Amino acid sequence: MKIKAPPEAPDWAHDLARNAQTVVDNAIWPFISRTPIMVAQLPPASVDNIWMKYYVSDGASNMREVTSNGVDWRYPDGTAA
């Protein structure tokens, strides 16, 4: 998601947009791996990793995203990885 102020906006609006973008980037990206890993390489789906998301290169049925629920890694359809 990109946050931008219109080109004709005052400087303070551009500063605000940049600051908001930094907040969004820091809130979202730490929870998502940017490089796909194999399912066997996933860290434990413990409480420490709850809601973490990873992209896996060998997902079932072409599913690539898994999320920790604190117990298991789950694909978007709810099946365990």
Helices and strands as residue ranges (DSSP letters): H 11-28, G 29-31, G 39-41, G 47-49, E 53-55, G 60-62, E 65-68, E 73-74
